[in-house]
Amino acid sequence: METKEELMKQLQIIEKWEKSQSSDWFWERLGRLPFKILDKITPDFIHKKIGSLLDEIGGYIQTGGKYLVNERKIFDTIQKETNMPITNFSDIKDLPLNTMEKVCEGVIEQRKKLATIQGASTGIGGIFTLAVDIPALLAISLKTLQEIAIIHGYDPNETSERVFIVKCLQFSSADVVGKRAILDGLSSYYKDDSKSGEIMSQLQGWREVVYTYRDQFGWKKLFQMVPVAGLVFGAFTNRAMINDLAEVGIMLYRKRRILDRLEDS
């Protein structure tokens, strides 16, 4: 376990990262324009396909559905790294932060490889397979965040935890103003888990999160409309997006674990 001084130092690093999550709003808006144009020229059947696939994710917050990960597999991964028996979440929460980070790196690398393959395979067909790529990448994103949660000792089987996971997803794709609002909302979550209900209401429906995430693709996905050439671009952008999302997940979950330890110290 880290000392209080070490925990405070880690917390300062995370808070510095939070402040850095701001950029020129002009470029944020510019980055979203291509996808809004793409929306206007995308055939209706693709819009319907995206909608039907996204409907499956709507139940994630309530039940987890098929998007829940196998926690035992993550337990085994942590056990292999620590040479300690891991049978439940209480065995994980007191592990050193650097151990959690190391396990995260290995798990995230696997998810990035999967996202790369997904982006390449759907990039071959250009715009017609883009309808499959978006929900597939969302599924990978949700599972990546759940694995990060488990590695930090939090149980995604709990509804409140799935709300936090969706907020992480929302943060990774929000604009400057949105990120600030999410961080402000999470500050109360860190202090009192009973306020997770308030955060739930702030989501204003899971569809807002999903479509914000989709819009964030922006120019990154525009080139994936080109058949074959989209293979390379799809692989690159999917990998980059999971990498950025994982950074958000690690930072926000590490902050929760640090604050929990400081409260217990």
N, C-alpha and C positions, 0 to 999 in steps of 0.2 A: 504494500500500500504506500502511496505517495504521502509525503509530509504536507501539512497545510500550505507551506510556502511553495512547494512544487505545484500543488493544485492551483494556487492563485496565479502562478506564472503561466500555467497552461490556459487558465481562464482568460488571461490578458491576451494571449495569442488568438484565441477564438473571437474575442470581442474586437480585436483589430481586424480580423478577417470579416466580421459582420459589417464593420464600417466601410470596408473595401468593396462591398457588394453594391456599388453604385456606379452608374455610368451615364454618359450623355443621353438624355431622354430622346434626343433627335435620332440618334443611331438606333435606339431601341425601336422607335416607331418605323424607321426605314427598313429595319431587318424584318418586320412583319408584313410589309407591303406586298412582296411577291406572292406570299401564300394567300393573301386576300384577293389578289388578282387571279391566282390559280383557282380559287373557289368559284369564281364567276365562269370559268371555262371548263370546269370539271363536270363530266356527264352526271346526270341525276342518279343513275344506278350506282355510281361510286359513292355519292353522298349517302344514299340509303344503306349501302354496304357498311360504310364507316359507322353510321348510326346504330345499325343492328349489332355490330361487334362491340361498340362502346357500351351498349346496354348491359352487357355481361359484367362490365367493370362496376356498374352502378351499385351492385349488391356487395361489393367488397367491404365497404365501410360497415355495413350491417352484419354480415356473416363471414366475410373473408372468402367464401366460396372456393373455387378451384385455384385461386391465386395465393392461398396460404402455402408457405414453404414447409418443408420437412425439418422440423426443429432438431430431431434426433441426428440428422446428417450434420448440422452445424455443431451440435454438442460433440460429435465424434471428431470433427475437425479441430475444435478447441482442445479437446482431450489429447489429441495427437501432438499439438503444439506445446501444451503445458505439462504433459505426463501426469496429469491429475484426473481423478474420476469426475466426470461432469454428468450429472443425472437430472438436474433441474436448473432453473434460472438463478436461484440463490447461490449456486456454485460458481456462477460467472461474475456476478456483480462486484465481487471484491478483487478480481484479477487486476494486475497493473495495467495502466492505460497503454503502455507501449506494447504489451502482449495483445491487447484488443486491437491496436492499430496493425500489428503484424498479421493477425488472423484476417482482418478486414482486407488487407492488401491482396492476400491470396484468393479470397472469395470474389473480390471485385474484379480481379484479373480474369477469372473464369467467366464472369458475367459480361465483361467487355468483349471477350472472344465470341461469346454467343451472340451478342448484339452485332458484332462485325459480320458474322456469318449471315445473320438475319437480314442486315442491310444489303449485303452483296446479293443474296438470293432474290430478294424482292426488287432490287435495283435493276435486274436484268430486264424486267418487263415495263420499266418506266412508270407512267402515270397509272396504268391499269393494276399494278401490284402495290402501288403506294397505299391503296385502300386497306391492304392487308398489313403493311409495314407499320402503320401508325398504332393500331391496337396491340400488335405483337410487341412493339417497343415499349408500350405502356405496361404490358404484363411483365416484361423483363425489369422495368423500372420499379414496379411495386415489389417484386421479389428481391431485388437488390437491396431496397430500403428495409425490408423485413429481416433480411440476413444481417444487416448492420445493426438493427435493433436487437436481435438475439445476441449478437456478439458483445453488445454493451449491457446485456442482462435484462432486457425488456421483452415482454411477451406480446407478439402481434396477434395472439388469439383474443386479446382483450380489445373491445370496441374502442376504448379511449386511445389505445396505442395505434390502432389503424387510422384514427383521426389525425394523430400526430404525423404518421407516415404520409398521409395525403397532404398535410400542410408542408412537409418537406418537398414533396413532388411539386406542389403549387409554387413554393419559394423558388425552386430551380428554374421555373419558366416565367416568373412574374417580372414586371417592369420595375423600375426604381421605386416608384411610389408603392407598388404592391409589396415589394420586399420589406420595405420599412413597416408597413401595416402588419405584415405577417410576423415580423420580429417583435413588434409591440404586443401582438396577441399572444405569442408564445411566452413572453415574459411572465404572464399570469399563469400559464400552464406550468412553467418551471416551479413557481411558488406554491401552487395548489392544484393537484390533479383533479379535484372536484370541479374545477372551472373548465374542464375539457368540453362540457356541454355548451359553454359559451362559444368556444372555438368551433364546435360543430355547427352552430347557427351562423357563424361568420362565413362558413363555406358557401352558403346560399345555394346549396345543391351541388352534387358531384359533377354535374355537366359543365358548370362554370370552370371547374378545375381542369376537366378533360379538354375542353375547347381552348382554354388558355394555353395548355400544354401543346396542343396541336398547332396553334398560331405561332408558337415560339420556334417551330421548325423554320419558318421564314425562308430566306434565301438559301439556307442550308439544304432544304429539300427540293428547291426549285430545279436544280440540275439533275435530280433523280428522275425527273420526267422523261429524260432522254434514254431510250432503251439501250442496253448494253453499257453505255458510258455511265449510266446510273449505278452500275455494279460497284465501281470503284468509289464513286461519291457516296453512295448509300452506305457502304461499309465504313468509310471514314467518318461520316456524320453520326452514325449510330454509335460507334465506339466513343466518339468525343462527347456525345450527350450523356451516355452512361457514366463516363469519367467525371463530368461536371456534376451530375446528380449524386454520385457516390461521395464527392467532396462535401456537398451540402449535408448529406446524411451523416457522415462521420463527424463533421463539425457540430451539428446540432445535437446529435446523440452524445458526443463526448462532453458537451456543455452540460447536458442533463446529468450525466454520471458524476461530473465534477461537483456540480451544485448539490447533488444528493450526498456526496461524501463530505463536503464542507458542512452541510447541515448536521451530519451525524458525528462530526469531529468535536 
